[in-house]
Amino acid sequence: MRIRLTMAILCLALVPLTTNVLAQQRPNILLIMAEDMSARVGAFGDDVAVTPNLDRLASTSIRYPNTFTTAGVCAPSRAAHILAVHQMSVGAQHMRTRSFKESAYRSVPPAHIKAYPELLRRQGYYTFTSSKLDYQFSNTSAGSGPFSIWDYEGAQPTWQGRAEGQPFFGFVTLTQSHERQMFPNVVVANNATGTRSQVVNPNEVLVPPYYPDHPAIRRDIAQHYNNIFSMDQTVGKLLRQLEDDGLADNTIIIWTTDHGDGLPRAKREIYDSGIKVPLIVHWPASLKPAGVSPNSIDKKLISFVDIGPSVLTVAGIQVPDYMHGSAQLVPNASPERDYIYAAKDRLDGFNFRERAVRDGQFKYINNLLPDKPGATHISYRDQLATMQALWQHQAAGKLNAAQRFWFEPRPAEELYDIVVDPHEINNLADSAEQAATLTRMRSALTDWRGAIADYSKTAELQMAKDFWPDGEQPVTQAPRISINTAGTAIIVPSAANDSVGYRVNGGPWRLYSKPLSLPKNAILEAKSVRYGWAESQSTRASHSLGD
């Protein structure tokens, strides 16, 4: 304990130096997030993967092989990432909020909780993102979430819309590796249009032990690799664009994925196949912290809730107390984690409630709704040839014990030694030899669950009604504008924590953070939004009219 405390003090002592230097340089930050893939990257030791651009990036970067999402499926994972809090603490745990049939709702986080890109924008960063949002307090696509988070969101995300000298934070989602890209009809379409190269053949892939070795399964895994190759090509284009625009020397690059492989018994699950993801951080030479070595591996535990605090720290912005993560991606900024945590809740029409804790060797899963199979007929997933083959083998009694486990009623507790059993097929929860480990991991999970809110303790219907009474989306109240004779404008939100936007003379909407100085006869418009609610109507005022 004394050693750990000493290291924590040393880390905290180094933080001001690191953050002050970075803040003075106001670095650009580009987050690239692929969809639905585990560490199928050459630089992470996968000899089958063809990922030349990621391998090249990794050769000058830090690789984090022990990175974990907070859920095995996109919307809950993305909600946790963007807010830097675990999804169940803000009612974003179910897949998805919009698919709940009993009452319409979206997550409504506590009013003071903001997406970390909004905090960057508030401090002068230009923020942009691609078309996919999927935050649970938004819908999936651009334009469906709070206006306050991004300066630009849409199909052509770029740093080129910012003011001269303005730093940027960009979040680009790459969709080529998504589960859907393995659906037979999509594969046919992609091959017909020449958007996929066949760089990996089915006979080259390794079949994990929870699958039977079947041609359809091999084809899907090979197609997944081919889709990843396509994603890698897009990474290369983004990196070349940074170079061409003269921004590579002042841009920190983070590349990762939103959860594990888009294959059955991986995506949607909280086994490592569903939550363990690759992560790369590239520090340009001008921004590289002391002691950082290119082409290095850092094996410490990283949670997705650590990304936001890391980005804020790099930008010199104080990390809010409500965030569950810490700046693990900034060297010497925070004490290392002992554990990461994950959760699985409703998937479409199937109710689950699972919580997991993992350290460097063991994973413990608590099934709070036990005696239910993990495999269910989710219509979207059932389009995969792999899933169809698994159902056929299960019905014919052709699955072995490891392959059957996912289809059988699940026990209340699961414990795995990841070092010995990386595929998590040998449950040690009843092992006398691991009784002490079980007790320790169970205690760690209990402590974590006691430390954060969990909306799954409330029935989803009640939660939906609490968020959106009578199934109707609440509307944020409009802010009030006050302009004095000198042209200083103050915008006051109706509720203290509403996010406020403004524009002058019909120009672009900007995030309000401090009083404005208006030219004579300028027309000022303002509007407010609370996450999960509809934005307010706009309020108008002019300098010439005052209040």
C-alpha positions in Angstrom: 0.0 0.0 0.0 2.8 2.4 0.8 4.5 1.7 -2.6 1.2 2.3 -4.4 0.6 5.6 -2.5 4.1 6.8 -3.2 3.7 6.1 -6.9 0.4 7.9 -6.9 2.0 11.0 -5.4 4.8 10.9 -7.9 2.3 10.6 -10.8 0.3 13.5 -9.5 3.5 15.6 -9.1 4.3 15.0 -12.8 0.9 15.9 -14.1 1.2 19.7 -14.0 4.4 19.6 -16.1 2.9 17.3 -18.7 -0.5 19.1 -18.9 1.0 22.6 -18.9 3.3 21.8 -21.8 0.6 20.2 -23.8 -2.0 22.9 -23.0 0.4 25.6 -24.1 0.8 23.9 -27.5 -3.0 23.3 -27.9 -2.5 20.1 -29.8 -5.0 18.8 -32.3 -6.5 15.4 -31.4 -7.9 12.9 -33.9 -9.8 9.8 -32.6 -10.4 7.1 -35.2 -12.7 4.4 -34.1 -13.4 1.3 -36.2 -16.5 -0.8 -35.6 -16.9 -4.3 -34.3 -13.4 -5.7 -34.2 -11.0 -7.2 -31.8 -7.2 -7.0 -32.1 -7.1 -8.4 -35.7 -4.1 -6.2 -36.5 -0.6 -7.2 -37.5 1.0 -4.9 -34.9 -1.0 -6.6 -32.2 0.4 -10.0 -33.1 -2.2 -11.3 -35.6 -0.2 -12.9 -38.4 -3.3 -13.3 -40.6 -4.4 -9.7 -40.5 -3.4 -7.4 -43.4 -3.2 -3.9 -41.9 -0.2 -2.1 -43.3 -1.4 1.4 -42.4 -2.2 0.6 -38.8 1.1 -1.4 -38.5 3.0 1.7 -39.8 1.2 3.9 -37.3 1.9 1.5 -34.5 5.6 1.5 -35.3 5.8 5.1 -34.2 3.3 4.9 -31.4 2.3 3.2 -28.1 0.1 0.1 -28.3 -2.3 -0.7 -25.5 -3.2 -4.4 -25.8 -5.2 -4.5 -22.6 -8.0 -2.0 -23.5 -11.6 -2.8 -22.7 -14.9 -1.3 -23.7 -17.6 -1.1 -21.0 -20.1 -3.1 -23.1 -19.9 -5.6 -26.0 -22.2 -3.6 -28.2 -22.1 -0.2 -29.8 -24.7 2.1 -28.3 -24.0 1.4 -24.6 -20.2 1.4 -25.3 -20.4 4.7 -27.2 -22.5 6.3 -24.5 -19.9 5.4 -21.9 -17.1 6.6 -24.1 -18.6 10.0 -24.9 -19.6 10.8 -21.3 -16.7 9.0 -19.6 -19.2 7.3 -17.3 -20.4 3.7 -17.2 -23.6 3.4 -19.3 -25.9 2.1 -16.5 -25.2 5.1 -14.4 -27.1 7.4 -16.9 -29.7 5.0 -18.1 -27.9 4.2 -21.4 -27.3 0.5 -20.7 -29.9 -1.2 -22.9 -29.5 -1.9 -26.6 -31.0 0.4 -27.7 -33.1 3.0 -25.9 -35.0 3.6 -29.1 -35.8 -0.1 -29.5 -37.8 -0.4 -26.3 -41.4 -1.1 -27.4 -43.3 -0.4 -24.2 -42.7 3.3 -24.0 -40.6 5.7 -26.1 -37.5 7.2 -24.4 -33.9 8.2 -24.6 -31.3 8.4 -21.9 -31.5 11.6 -19.9 -28.2 11.9 -18.0 -28.0 14.1 -14.9 -28.0 17.6 -16.2 -24.4 18.4 -15.2 -22.9 15.5 -17.1 -21.6 16.6 -20.5 -19.9 14.8 -23.4 -16.2 15.5 -23.3 -16.1 17.0 -26.8 -18.5 19.7 -25.6 -16.0 20.5 -22.8 -13.3 20.8 -25.5 -15.5 23.0 -27.6 -16.2 25.2 -24.6 -12.5 25.8 -24.3 -12.1 26.9 -28.0 -11.6 23.6 -29.8 -13.2 23.0 -33.1 -15.0 19.6 -32.8 -16.3 17.4 -35.6 -17.5 13.9 -36.0 -18.8 11.5 -38.7 -22.3 10.4 -39.3 -22.6 7.8 -36.5 -23.5 9.1 -33.0 -25.4 6.4 -31.2 -25.1 7.8 -27.7 -28.5 6.6 -26.4 -29.5 10.2 -25.6 -29.4 10.6 -29.4 -30.4 8.4 -32.3 -27.8 6.7 -34.4 -27.2 9.3 -37.1 -25.8 12.8 -37.2 -28.2 15.6 -36.4 -30.1 13.5 -33.8 -28.1 14.5 -30.7 -27.5 17.7 -28.7 -26.3 20.6 -31.0 -23.8 21.6 -28.3 -21.3 18.8 -28.7 -20.0 19.2 -32.3 -19.3 22.1 -34.6 -19.8 19.7 -37.5 -21.3 16.2 -37.7 -22.0 14.4 -40.9 -20.8 12.3 -43.8 -17.7 14.4 -44.5 -15.9 15.0 -41.2 -12.9 17.2 -41.6 -10.7 19.6 -39.6 -10.9 22.1 -42.5 -13.9 24.0 -41.2 -12.2 25.5 -38.3 -10.8 29.0 -37.9 -7.2 29.7 -38.7 -5.0 28.5 -35.8 -7.9 26.9 -34.0 -7.1 23.5 -32.5 -9.4 20.6 -33.3 -10.8 17.4 -31.8 -12.1 15.0 -34.4 -13.9 11.7 -33.9 -14.2 9.6 -37.0 -16.0 6.3 -37.1 -15.0 3.8 -39.7 -17.8 1.4 -40.6 -16.2 -1.1 -43.0 -15.6 -3.7 -40.2 -19.2 -3.6 -38.8 -21.1 -6.8 -38.3 -23.4 -6.0 -41.2 -20.5 -6.1 -43.6 -20.5 -9.9 -43.2 -24.2 -10.4 -44.1 -24.3 -12.5 -47.3 -26.2 -9.9 -49.3 -23.8 -7.1 -48.3 -20.8 -9.2 -49.1 -22.2 -9.8 -52.6 -22.9 -6.1 -53.1 -19.4 -5.1 -51.9 -17.7 -7.6 -54.1 -19.8 -6.5 -57.1 -18.8 -2.9 -56.6 -15.1 -3.7 -55.9 -15.1 -2.1 -52.5 -13.5 -5.2 -50.9 -10.2 -7.0 -51.7 -9.9 -10.7 -50.9 -6.6 -10.5 -49.0 -7.4 -13.4 -46.6 -8.8 -16.8 -47.6 -10.9 -19.0 -45.3 -8.3 -21.7 -45.0 -5.9 -19.1 -43.5 -8.0 -18.2 -40.4 -8.0 -19.6 -36.9 -11.4 -20.8 -35.6 -11.8 -20.2 -31.9 -12.8 -23.2 -29.7 -16.3 -21.9 -29.0 -17.1 -22.4 -32.7 -17.2 -25.7 -34.7 -14.8 -25.7 -37.6 -17.3 -25.2 -40.4 -16.8 -23.7 -43.9 -19.4 -20.9 -43.4 -17.7 -19.8 -40.2 -14.3 -19.8 -41.9 -15.8 -17.7 -44.7 -17.2 -15.1 -42.2 -14.0 -14.8 -40.3 -12.0 -14.4 -43.6 -14.5 -11.8 -44.7 -14.1 -10.0 -41.4 -10.4 -9.8 -42.1 -11.1 -8.4 -45.6 -13.4 -5.8 -44.2 -10.7 -4.8 -41.7 -8.2 -4.4 -44.6 -10.7 -2.0 -46.2 -10.9 -0.1 -42.9 -7.1 0.1 -42.8 -7.0 1.7 -46.2 -9.3 4.5 -44.9 -7.0 5.0 -41.9 -4.1 5.4 -44.4 -6.1 8.1 -46.3 -6.8 10.0 -43.1 -3.2 9.9 -42.1 -2.1 11.1 -45.5 -4.5 14.0 -45.4 -3.1 15.1 -42.1 0.4 15.1 -43.7 -0.8 16.9 -46.8 -2.4 19.6 -44.7 0.7 20.1 -42.6 -1.0 18.9 -39.4 0.8 15.7 -38.6 3.4 17.3 -36.4 0.8 18.8 -34.1 -1.9 16.1 -34.0 -2.2 13.3 -31.4 -3.8 10.3 -33.0 -5.8 7.7 -31.2 -7.1 4.6 -33.0 -9.3 2.0 -31.4 -12.6 0.1 -32.0 -16.0 0.4 -30.3 -16.1 -3.2 -29.0 -15.0 -6.7 -30.0 -15.6 -8.7 -33.1 -18.9 -8.4 -34.9 -19.3 -12.2 -34.7 -21.5 -14.4 -32.5 -20.4 -15.0 -28.9 -18.2 -11.9 -29.3 -20.3 -8.8 -30.1 -23.0 -8.2 -27.4 -21.1 -10.3 -24.8 -18.8 -9.3 -22.0 -16.2 -12.0 -22.6 -12.9 -10.7 -23.9 -14.1 -11.5 -27.4 -16.7 -8.8 -26.9 -14.9 -6.1 -24.9 -11.2 -6.4 -25.4 -10.0 -4.0 -28.2 -6.8 -2.7 -29.6 -5.8 0.9 -29.0 -2.9 2.9 -30.4 -1.8 6.4 -29.3 0.6 8.3 -31.6 2.5 11.3 -30.1 4.2 13.5 -32.6 7.8 14.3 -31.7 7.0 17.8 -30.8 4.3 16.7 -28.3 5.9 13.4 -27.0 6.0 13.3 -23.2 9.3 12.4 -21.6 9.9 8.7 -21.4 7.6 7.8 -24.2 9.2 5.4 -26.7 7.9 4.9 -30.2 6.9 1.3 -31.2 6.3 0.4 -27.6 3.7 -1.7 -25.7 2.1 -0.6 -22.5 0.2 -3.5 -20.9 -1.7 -1.6 -18.2 -5.4 -1.9 -18.1 -7.4 0.8 -20.0 -11.1 1.3 -19.9 -13.1 3.2 -22.5 -14.1 5.6 -19.7 -10.4 6.6 -19.6 -10.4 8.0 -23.2 -12.3 11.2 -22.4 -10.2 12.1 -19.3 -7.1 11.4 -21.3 -8.1 13.8 -24.1 -9.1 16.5 -21.7 -5.8 16.2 -19.9 -3.9 16.5 -23.1 -5.8 19.7 -23.9 -5.1 21.1 -20.5 -8.7 20.9 -19.4 -9.6 19.8 -15.8 -11.3 16.4 -15.7 -14.8 16.7 -14.1 -15.3 14.8 -10.9 -18.3 12.9 -12.3 -16.2 11.0 -14.8 -15.5 7.4 -13.9 -12.2 7.2 -15.8 -8.8 8.8 -15.5 -6.1 10.0 -17.8 -4.6 6.5 -18.3 -3.4 7.4 -21.9 -1.2 10.3 -20.7 2.0 9.0 -19.3 2.4 9.6 -15.5 -1.0 11.4 -15.3 -2.8 8.9 -13.1 -2.2 5.8 -10.9 -2.7 2.6 -12.9 -6.0 0.7 -12.6 -6.4 -2.6 -10.7 -9.6 -3.5 -12.5 -11.8 -2.7 -15.5 -15.6 -3.3 -15.5 -18.2 -4.1 -18.0 -21.9 -4.7 -18.3 -24.5 -6.4 -20.5 -28.2 -5.5 -20.3 -31.2 -5.8 -22.6 -30.4 -6.8 -26.2 -33.4 -6.0 -28.5 -36.3 -7.9 -26.8 -34.1 -10.1 -24.6 -33.5 -9.1 -21.0 -30.0 -9.7 -19.5 -28.3 -8.2 -16.5 -24.6 -9.2 -16.3 -21.8 -7.4 -14.6 -18.1 -8.2 -15.0 -14.8 -7.3 -13.4 -11.4 -8.1 -14.8 -7.8 -7.7 -13.7 -4.6 -8.7 -15.5 -5.3 -12.4 -15.1 -8.9 -13.1 -14.1 -12.4 -12.3 -15.3 -15.5 -12.6 -13.0 -19.0 -12.4 -14.4 -22.1 -12.1 -12.2 -25.3 -13.1 -14.0 -28.0 -11.2 -12.1 -30.6 -12.9 -14.3 -29.2 -16.5 -14.3 -30.4 -19.7 -15.9 -30.9 -18.0 -19.3 -28.9 -18.9 -22.4 -26.5 -16.3 -23.8 -27.5 -17.2 -27.4 -30.9 -15.8 -28.5 -32.6 -15.3 -31.8 -31.7 -11.7 -32.4 -32.9 -11.2 -35.9 -30.1 -8.9 -36.9 -27.4 -11.3 -35.8 -29.2 -14.3 -37.3 -28.4 -12.9 -40.8 -24.8 -14.0 -40.3 -23.9 -17.3 -41.9 -21.9 -18.1 -38.7 -25.0 -17.7 -36.5 -27.1 -19.9 -38.8 -24.4 -22.6 -38.8 -24.3 -22.4 -35.0 -28.1 -22.8 -34.7 -28.0 -25.8 -37.1 -25.2 -27.5 -35.2 -26.9 -26.8 -31.8 -30.2 -28.3 -33.1 -28.4 -31.4 -34.4 -26.5 -31.9 -31.2 -23.2 -31.4 -32.9 -21.7 -28.9 -30.5 -19.1 -29.9 -27.9 -19.3 -28.7 -24.3 -17.3 -25.5 -24.9 -19.5 -24.7 -27.9 -22.8 -25.6 -26.2 -22.1 -23.4 -23.1 -23.4 -20.2 -24.8 -26.6 -21.9 -25.8 -27.3 -23.4 -22.3 -28.7 -21.8 -19.2 -26.0 -19.6 -17.7 -24.8 -20.0 -14.1 -25.0 -17.1 -11.6 -21.2 -16.8 -11.5 -18.4 -17.3 -14.0 -14.7 -17.1 -13.3 -11.9 -17.4 -15.9 -8.2 -17.4 -15.8 -7.5 -15.4 -18.9 -3.8 -16.2 -19.1 -4.5 -20.0 -19.2 -7.9 -19.8 -20.9 -8.0 -16.7 -23.1 -11.2 -17.8 -24.9 -13.0 -18.2 -21.5 -14.4 -21.7 -21.9 -13.4 -23.2 -18.6 -15.5 -21.7 -15.8 -13.6 -21.9 -12.5 -16.3 -20.5 -10.2 -16.7 -23.9 -8.5 -13.0 -24.6 -8.3 -11.8 -25.0 -4.7 -8.3 -23.9 -5.9 -9.7 -20.6 -7.0 -11.9 -19.9 -4.0 -9.8 -17.0 -2.8 -9.7 -15.5 -6.3 -13.5 -15.8 -6.6 -13.9 -14.0 -3.3 -11.5 -11.2 -4.2 -13.1 -10.6 -7.6 -16.6 -10.8 -6.2 -15.7 -8.2 -3.7 -14.1 -6.0 -6.3 -17.3 -6.1 -8.3 -19.5 -5.5 -5.3 -17.4 -2.4 -4.3 -17.7 -1.0 -7.8 -21.4 -1.6 -8.0 -21.9 0.1 -4.7 -19.9 3.1 -5.9 -21.9 4.0 -9.1 -25.5 4.4 -9.9 -27.2 1.6 -11.8 -30.5 2.3 -13.6 -31.0 -1.4 -14.1 -32.1 -1.6 -10.5 -35.3 0.1 -11.9 -37.6 -1.6 -14.4 -36.9 -0.2 -17.8 -40.6 0.9 -18.2 -40.4 3.0 -15.1 -37.0 4.4 -16.2 -38.5 5.3 -19.5 -41.4 7.1 -17.9 -39.1 8.9 -15.6 -37.0 10.1 -18.5 -39.9 10.8 -20.9 -43.2 11.1 -19.1 -46.1 9.6 -21.1 -43.6 8.6 -23.8 -43.2 12.2 -24.9 -39.8 13.9 -25.2 -39.5 16.8 -22.8 -38.6 20.2 -24.4 -35.8 22.3 -23.0 -36.9 25.8 -22.0 -35.6 28.7 -24.0 -32.8 30.8 -22.5 -33.0 34.6 -21.8 -30.8 37.2 -23.5 -29.7 40.4 -21.8 -27.8 43.1 -23.8 -26.6 46.3 -22.2 -26.0 49.6 -23.9 -22.3 48.8 -24.6 -23.4 45.7 -26.6 -22.4 43.1 -24.0 -24.7 40.2 -24.2 -25.4 37.6 -21.5 -27.4 34.5 -22.2 -29.0 32.9 -19.2 -30.3 29.3 -19.5 -33.6 28.5 -17.9 -31.9 25.7 -16.0 -28.4 26.1 -14.7 -26.9 23.1 -16.5 -28.5 23.5 -19.9 -26.1 23.7 -22.8 -26.5 27.0 -24.7 -25.8 27.9 -28.3 -25.9 31.2 -30.1 -25.4 32.8 -33.5 -25.0 36.3 -34.7 -26.7 37.7 -37.8 -27.7 34.2 -39.0 -24.1 32.9 -38.9 -23.1 29.4 -37.6 -24.3 28.2 -34.3 -21.6 28.4 -31.6 -21.4 27.1 -28.0 -22.0 29.9 -25.4 -19.5 30.0 -22.5 -19.0 33.7 -21.7 -20.5 37.1 -22.3 -20.4 38.3 -25.9 -19.5 41.7 -27.4 -21.9 42.6 -30.2 -21.6 45.1 -33.0 -24.4 47.7 -33.3 -27.6 46.4 -34.8 -26.4 42.8 -34.5 -29.2 40.2 -34.1 -28.4 37.5 -31.6 -30.2 34.2 -31.4 -29.8 31.7 -28.6 -31.2 28.2 -27.8 -30.7 25.6 -25.1 -30.7 21.9 -24.8 -30.5 19.2 -22.1 -29.2 15.8 -23.2 -32.1 13.5 -24.0 -34.6 16.4 -24.3 -35.6 18.3 -27.4 -33.8 21.6 -27.9 -35.6 24.8 -27.1 -37.0 27.3 -29.4 -34.6 30.1 -30.3 -34.7 33.4 -28.6 -33.8 36.6 -30.5 -32.6 40.0 -29.4 -30.6 42.9 -31.0 -28.1 45.4 -29.7 -30.2 48.3 -30.9 -33.2 47.0 -29.0 -31.5 45.9 -25.8 -33.7 43.7 -23.7 
